[in-house]
């Protein structure tokens, strides 16, 4: 794998720094792509998408492509960003927000050392979700296991670098959580493919 999840997280943090203030954004990052959903409607959504498109164009060195509300751009070598608008976060009140785009970028920077330490061979295709609900951020790592027997090994790899890890078996695999050394909770989800 030429890209790492940590490199993707760093690139998205730099992009958010360049955007200025955006409405809450839901991010899904992997080794090769980033999906971003701006959780807003109307003029606020349009303004956020315009700022995101401008920042993406600057980061990529060429204009971002927009097609029917979907923004697609090659952010860095082998890293693609796809962004769109989604419905506002349930319960969100315009103008009442505790989180910020700058806080999201800072959170991503705190995740870089942890993601850099993850075993990419044991966690191929893992996705890191960072969701901003306007009041707080949720961090979730989702990974797959080749079989039901491999779930515990993949969970151990996903939990590397976390403290106070708790896991439980579910119908769909394994759910759990742990804490980064800074105290931020990370939720884990491991799904067996067979």
N, C-alpha and C positions, 0 to 999 in steps of 0.2 A: 504494500500500500504506500503510495507516494505521499499522501496527505495524512495528517493525524487529526483526531478530534480536537486536540488542544490548539492546533494551528487554525482550525475553523473557528473555534471560540474566540481566539485572539483577533481574527479578521472581523468577526461580527462586532466585537467590542470597539474596534477602531471605526467601523462603519457607524455605529450608534453615536460615537463621539462627534463624527462629522455631520450627523443629521440635525443636531439641535433637538428641540423638544418635539416628541411624537406622542400621539395617543398611545395607550397601553398596547404592547406588542407581545404576541405569543410566538415563540421561536422554537423550531425543531432543527437541530444541527446534527449532521453526521460527518463522516470523513470527507465527503465530496459535495455535499449540498446543504443549503440552508433554506428552510421554508419560514416565511415571516407572515403573520397575519396581524394587520392593524385592526384592533378591536374598537371600531368607532363607526359612525354613520354621518351622512351629510357633509357639510363643509369641513368639519374637523377631520373626517376620513380623507377627503380630497387633499387638504393641506398637508396631512402627514404623508400621504403617498407621494405628493410632489416633492417634499423635503427628502424622502427616502430615495426617490428617483434621481434627484440632483446629487445626493451624496454617493449613490451607487455609480453614477456616471463619472464623477470625479475619481472615485476609488479605482474604477476599471480603466480609466483613460479614454472612454468613449461613451456616447449616450446610452442609457439603459433603454431597453425596448419595452413598450407598454402595449398590450393588446387586450381590449375589453376589460380593463381594470386589473389585469395581471401584469406585474413587472417581472422581467427576466433579465438577468445580467451575469456575466462571468466576472466575479469579484476579483479573483486572483487565479493564478494558474491552477486549473482543474477544480476550481470552487465556484459553483453556480448558486445564485440566489434567486428564489422565486417568491414574490410577495403579492399579497392580495388583501382586500378588506374583508373582515368578518364582522359579525354583529357585535355591538357593544357588550362588554362584560355584564352579566346579569347583576342587577342591583346597582350598576354604576350611575353616579349622579354627575352630570356635566359640571366641571369646575371644582368638584370635590375629589381630590386625589392625593394620596400620600407618597406614592412612588413617582419616579421620574425616569426619563430616558438616560440621564447621566447616572442614576443609581443602577439602572439595568446594565450599563456598560461597566461600571465598577464591580457589580456582582459577577459578570462574565470574567473579568480579570482575576477575581478570587478563585474562580473555578479552573483556571488554566493549569496550575501546578497539579491538581488532582487529576484532571483529564490527561495530562502529559504522562502520569504514572500508570494509567490503565493499560492492561495487556491487550493490544489490538488484535493479536492472533487469537486470543481466547474470546474476544468481544467483536467479531467482525460484524459490520453493519449496525453497531450500537447507535442509538439516537439519544441525544441530550435535549430535553425539553426544558425551557425556561419560560414560565408564564407569568405575566404581569396582570393582576386583577385590579390594579389601581390602589390597592391597600397593602399588598405584599407580593412577594415573588414565590413561586413554587418551582423547585428544581427536581427533575425526574430523569433517571437514566433507564432506558428500555433496551433490553438485549434479548437475543434468542439463543436457545440451546439446541444442539443437533438432535438430542433425544431427551426423554424424561430422565434418564440416568445421569445426564450431563448438567442438569439444572443447578445442582449444588456447586459444581466447579465453576460454572459461569457466574453464579451469584457471588462466590468468593472473589472472583476476578473483578466484578463490578463494585464490590465493596472495598477493594484495595484503597487504603488511604483514609477510610472513614472510621470513625469511632462509634462506640455504642450501637453496633449493628443489631437489628432485630429483623427476623424474617418469619414468614408464615406461608404454608402451602395453601394454594387456592385451586379452584377448578381449572384455571387457565395457566397455572405454573407456580410461580413464587412471587410474592410481594414482600417488600421490606423497606426499611429506612435506616439511615445512619447519619452521623454528623461529621461535617468537615471540621478540622481543627479550629476554625474560626467560629464554630457553633451553628452554622447554616445546616439545616436539615436537607438531606438528599433522599428522595424516594426512589426505590429500585423496583423494577418489574422484569421478570425473566419468564419467557414463554418457550416451551419446548416445541420444536417444529414437527415432531412425530410422536 
